[in-house]
């Protein structure tokens, strides 16, 4: 008598179906809350990774930003320096240019030292005041968590382009990709602003500040009056030295703001000594 034939394929199918039913029963028994907590934990780790990456990256661009793109900011400005303003308490850095720092000095046509950073700030203040308000559209967040934007007057004139064209700031190819190269060539050819004499690029001046840069002073900015300096700063809470761009600004906060003493950790009367 012939033995019954063993159907190997049917046996394999039954095993697969059994495994599928076992997985289904297991998943059905897992509390939904546990699944939610697991997913939330994974999302938290991912967010932490992105934030750590941004802290270690010199400049965070829009493509790296996971939050909704900030809305444009419109209002009357306070000038911080030649490439930084404040609108409604929001510090805004102009995209693609770099102006001399508030304490930076340059040489004029006769070789006489002058405070080119203060002169740039005064020029920007006059330019923006001629057509208010100013509107800044978001470009990126920088490593100091400042809003980097494209800022224009009410008449549409670009603040960054004007500053470079009149020699008060430089095109910063690292971030502008040459967007203001034409304006800079014009300023250099006509010898206006910085180009009338000798100067150090602001990014180089900052890089050498720790060793051989000239120290900043705590008095009011060169050709800008004390009243203008007071108008350019405001007592916003929780400021840190990393968010302050000059010694003059730090000293103003120390003297005028209730929280300013936090900037003078050793109590010697000098705020943010790394800047001063």
URQUIKA-V109081 format. One record per helix or strand. SS is the DSSP state (hx for helix, st for strand). FROM is the first residue (numbers start at 1). LEN is the number of residues. If there is no record, write none. Layout:
ss->[SS;SS]
from->[FROM;FROM]
len->[LEN;LEN]
//
This chain:
ss->[hx;hx;st;hx;st;st;st;st;st;st;st;hx;st;st;st;hx;st;hx;hx;hx;st;hx;hx;hx;hx;hx]
from->[8;32;59;62;73;77;84;90;97;106;113;116;134;147;158;159;169;173;181;193;198;202;226;241;247;260]
len->[22;24;3;3;3;5;4;5;3;2;2;14;9;6;1;7;3;4;10;4;1;6;7;3;10;4]
//
